[in-house]
Amino acid sequence: MSTLLTNITTTTHYSSAKRIKYETQLLAKAANRLLVEKYATTRVIGKGEAGTYRLNKLLRLAKKTTQDVESTLYGAADAKKLVTNYLDVTPVRFGDSFGFTDDVSIEAFISDEDNQNEIAAQFANSMEYQAMKVICTGGMRQRADNDSTYTVSGTCDSGSSATALVDDALVQANDAFNGGRVTITNPEGQCYDETSAVTDFDAATDTATVSFTNTLDTTSKYRMVVGTNLASTDVISTTNLLYVNLLHTMLGTERFKGGTLKAFIHPQQEHDLWSDSVFYTTAQQVDTDRYSNYKLIRWLGVDWFIGSQDTMYREDADGTENQAGAVFIAPIFGQKAYSLIRWGQGYGDFGVKWLYKDQPDSSDLRNMARFISWKTKFAAKVMRSTSVINLMTGATDANLLV
């Protein structure tokens, strides 16, 4: 993962022409490694802007179920309101730095194609993972085994709030949903299309501790899922993928051109899919050189992008982020599902800026080290939680540590 830049000066003694030349080369090498942001809606941080950004999310209007009669008159009391939930997000700075000694000139270092590939790959993997983590934690969850013990749907009772989901129909044990995710699924409900982590479940009061942008009320219908006891044998399969497709259809997910969805899966999940006889005989692998980090397969109206170990998100059964975790998350999503905010002072999809330091100041002088750094200000936010179904699976052990 990328690290927050500290104590790296932004001055440079490198000529602007050379900077532009190598920035262009590095961006070109990174571009075909970047995929997550290709399907995002984007907003640019303008010059001089800072702080928290407010993203408008228009809620879906309830359908009309009765016909008009000849005497029907409409007035202000009958007019439906267009309701917007505001999602706030604060961009943060990400970046990293690469150092080398005066034995190698900065031009020789950066013009070496192997060095360019490594730097571009490190930047791309870092930013892809940051965006992937937001998508995998901000969408609606679905277990591969569809176990009803750990997947519940219901309606919020009175007494619910932005931080408390109350439903006296919940009969599970204390802490049963800790580390899970809850999504509001009905268009008429408060906080529709939002997902929150569940930090505590109190069985005595039938209350889950959550964090939503607005107050939950009796109009809010929810789906709560936790990864407890998800086994390595609960692998991705055509059975659970067909169920995900059903959920997307029921939820009215806006699909991409041609009625397709997109998905990112881990290499170990791909392995399990090819072991499924239905998938093996009907899936189509697509030969493309557009993506360095991803392989593309088409099946069931979904473009399946197989990512690398470095870019895919995993967690433990209690919801803790862990790239070696037993729970593999495969986001399967439609259009306008998530948004990226990128730095307008940088370049490319993530608004990156490259910095070159070939004459160190006394503040960062270390064995005559020179630096090449990248930095960006970045934020991601899931805008439509029901349009991102995060399939939780186990996976066959590869018996390999990387």
Residue pairs with C-beta under 8 A, 6 or more apart in sequence:
1 126
1 129
1 130
2 94
2 95
2 96
2 123
2 126
2 127
2 130
3 94
3 95
3 96
4 92
4 93
4 94
4 95
5 93
5 94
5 95
5 96
5 97
5 373
5 375
7 363
7 364
8 95
8 97
8 355
8 357
8 364
8 371
8 373
9 357
9 361
9 363
9 364
10 355
11 357
11 361
12 19
12 355
12 356
12 357
12 358
13 357
13 358
13 359
14 106
14 356
14 358
18 107
19 354
19 356
22 110
22 111
22 116
22 354
22 356
23 347
23 354
25 116
26 116
26 119
26 120
26 123
26 354
27 120
27 347
27 348
27 352
29 116
29 117
29 120
29 121
30 120
30 121
30 123
30 124
30 348
30 352
31 348
31 349
32 289
32 290
32 291
32 292
33 120
33 121
33 124
33 125
33 128
33 291
33 292
33 293
34 124
34 127
34 128
34 348
34 349
34 350
35 128
35 264
35 291
35 293
35 294
35 305
35 307
36 128
36 131
36 132
36 135
36 264
36 311
37 127
37 131
37 340
37 342
37 349
37 350
38 349
39 256
39 262
39 333
39 335
39 337
39 338
40 131
40 338
40 339
40 340
40 380
41 336
41 338
41 339
41 340
41 383
42 339
42 340
42 341
42 342
42 349
43 53
43 55
43 339
43 340
43 341
43 342
44 341
44 342
44 343
44 344
44 351
45 53
45 91
45 341
45 342
45 343
45 344
45 345
45 351
45 377
46 344
47 344
47 345
49 344
51 90
52 88
52 89
52 90
53 88
53 89
53 90
53 91
53 341
53 379
54 86
54 87
54 88
55 86
55 87
55 88
55 89
55 339
55 381
55 383
56 84
56 86
57 84
57 85
57 86
57 87
57 193
57 383
57 384
58 82
58 83
58 84
59 83
59 84
59 85
59 187
59 192
59 193
60 187
60 192
60 193
60 252
61 80
61 82
61 187
62 80
62 187
62 188
85 191
85 192
85 193
85 194
85 213
85 214
86 213
87 194
87 213
87 381
87 383
88 213
89 341
89 379
89 380
89 381
90 379
91 341
91 343
91 377
91 378
91 379
92 377
92 378
92 379
93 375
93 376
93 377
93 378
94 126
94 127
94 130
94 375
94 376
94 377
94 378
95 373
95 374
95 375
95 376
96 122
96 123
96 126
96 373
96 374
97 371
97 372
97 373
97 374
98 119
98 371
98 372
98 373
99 366
99 369
99 370
99 371
100 106
100 109
100 369
100 370
101 367
101 368
101 369
101 370
102 368
102 370
105 358
106 356
106 358
106 370
106 372
109 115
109 370
109 372
110 116
110 356
110 372
119 372
119 374
121 292
121 293
123 352
123 374
124 293
125 293
125 308
125 310
125 311
127 350
127 352
127 376
127 378
128 293
128 307
128 310
128 311
129 310
129 311
129 313
130 378
130 380
131 338
131 340
131 380
132 264
132 307
132 311
132 312
132 313
132 331
133 313
133 321
134 338
134 380
134 381
134 382
135 264
135 313
135 331
135 333
135 337
135 338
135 380
135 382
135 388
135 390
136 313
136 329
136 331
136 390
137 181
137 195
137 197
137 313
137 390
138 195
138 338
138 381
138 382
138 385
138 388
139 183
139 195
139 331
139 333
139 337
139 382
139 385
139 386
139 387
139 388
139 389
139 390
140 181
140 183
140 185
140 195
140 223
140 225
140 247
140 385
140 386
140 388
140 389
140 390
141 180
141 181
141 183
141 195
141 223
141 225
141 389
141 390
141 392
142 151
142 225
142 240
142 243
142 244
142 247
142 389
142 390
142 391
142 392
143 150
143 151
143 225
143 227
143 230
143 234
143 392
144 230
144 234
144 235
144 236
144 237
144 240
144 391
144 392
144 393
144 394
145 230
145 231
145 234
145 240
146 240
146 243
147 229
150 180
150 225
150 226
150 227
150 228
150 229
150 230
151 223
151 224
151 225
152 170
152 172
152 223
152 224
153 185
153 221
153 222
153 223
153 224
154 167
154 169
154 170
154 221
154 222
154 224
155 167
155 218
155 220
155 221
155 222
156 165
156 166
156 167
156 189
156 216
156 217
156 218
156 219
156 220
156 221
156 222
157 166
157 167
157 168
157 206
157 218
158 166
158 217
158 218
159 166
160 166
160 167
160 215
160 216
160 217
160 218
160 220
161 215
161 216
162 191
162 210
162 211
162 212
162 213
162 214
162 215
162 216
163 209
163 210
163 211
163 212
164 207
164 208
164 209
164 210
164 216
165 182
165 207
165 208
165 210
165 216
165 222
165 224
166 205
166 206
166 207
167 206
167 222
168 206
169 206
170 201
170 203
170 206
170 208
172 201
172 203
173 203
174 201
174 202
174 203
174 204
175 200
175 201
176 201
176 203
176 226
176 228
177 198
177 201
177 208
177 224
177 226
178 198
178 199
178 200
178 201
178 226
178 318
178 319
179 197
179 198
179 226
179 227
179 228
179 316
179 317
179 318
179 319
179 320
180 197
180 198
180 224
180 225
180 226
180 227
180 319
181 195
181 196
181 197
181 198
181 224
181 225
181 226
181 319
181 390
182 195
182 196
182 198
182 208
182 210
182 222
182 223
182 224
182 225
183 193
183 194
183 195
183 222
183 223
183 224
183 385
183 386
184 190
184 191
184 192
184 193
184 194
184 212
184 216
184 220
184 221
184 222
184 385
185 192
185 221
185 222
185 223
185 251
185 386
186 192
186 219
186 220
186 221
188 219
189 219
189 220
189 221
190 214
190 215
190 216
190 217
190 219
190 220
191 212
191 213
191 214
191 215
191 216
191 220
192 220
193 383
193 384
193 385
193 386
193 387
194 212
194 213
194 385
195 382
195 385
196 210
196 211
196 212
197 210
197 211
197 319
198 208
198 209
198 210
198 224
198 226
199 209
199 210
199 211
200 208
200 209
201 207
201 208
201 209
202 208
202 209
208 224
210 216
225 392
226 319
227 315
227 316
227 317
227 318
227 319
227 327
227 392
228 317
228 318
229 317
230 317
230 326
230 327
230 392
230 393
230 394
231 394
232 326
232 394
232 395
232 396
232 397
233 394
234 393
234 394
235 269
235 272
235 275
235 393
235 394
235 395
235 396
236 265
236 269
236 272
236 273
236 328
236 330
236 391
236 393
236 395
237 272
237 273
237 276
237 279
238 273
238 276
238 278
238 279
238 300
240 391
240 393
241 300
241 302
241 332
241 391
242 300
244 332
244 389
244 391
245 261
245 300
245 301
245 302
247 389
248 255
248 261
248 332
248 334
248 387
248 389
251 386
251 387
253 261
253 333
253 334
253 337
253 384
253 386
253 387
254 334
254 335
254 336
254 384
254 387
255 261
255 301
255 334
255 335
256 262
256 334
256 335
258 301
259 301
260 301
260 302
260 303
261 301
261 302
261 303
261 332
261 333
261 334
262 302
262 303
262 305
262 332
262 333
262 334
263 302
263 303
263 304
263 305
263 330
263 331
263 332
263 333
264 305
264 306
264 307
264 311
264 312
264 330
264 331
265 273
265 304
265 305
265 306
265 307
265 312
265 328
265 330
266 306
266 307
266 309
266 312
266 314
266 328
266 330
266 395
267 306
267 307
267 308
267 309
267 312
267 398
268 328
268 395
268 396
268 398
269 306
269 328
269 330
269 393
269 395
270 295
270 297
270 304
270 306
271 395
271 396
271 398
272 393
272 395
272 396
273 279
273 283
273 304
274 280
274 283
275 396
279 299
282 299
283 297
283 298
283 299
283 304
284 297
284 298
284 299
285 295
285 296
285 297
286 296
286 297
286 298
288 296
291 305
293 307
293 308
293 311
294 305
294 306
294 307
294 308
295 305
295 306
296 303
296 304
296 305
296 306
297 303
297 304
297 306
298 304
302 332
309 323
309 402
312 328
312 329
313 321
313 323
313 329
314 321
314 322
314 323
314 324
314 325
314 326
314 327
314 328
314 329
315 321
315 322
315 325
315 327
315 329
316 322
316 325
316 326
316 327
317 325
317 326
317 327
326 394
327 392
327 393
327 394
328 392
328 393
328 394
328 395
329 390
329 391
329 392
330 390
330 391
330 393
331 388
331 389
331 390
331 391
332 388
332 389
332 390
332 391
333 387
333 388
333 389
334 384
334 387
334 388
335 387
336 383
336 384
336 387
337 382
337 383
337 384
337 387
337 388
338 380
338 381
338 382
338 383
338 384
338 388
339 380
339 381
339 383
340 349
340 350
340 378
340 379
340 380
341 378
341 379
341 380
341 381
342 349
342 350
342 351
342 376
342 377
342 378
343 350
343 351
343 352
343 353
343 376
343 377
343 378
344 351
345 351
345 353
346 352
346 353
346 375
346 376
346 377
347 353
350 376
350 378
351 376
351 377
351 378
352 374
352 375
352 376
353 374
353 375
353 376
354 372
354 373
354 374
355 371
355 372
355 373
355 374
355 375
356 371
356 372
356 373
357 364
357 370
357 371
357 372
357 373
358 370
360 366
360 368
360 369
360 370
360 371
364 371
382 388
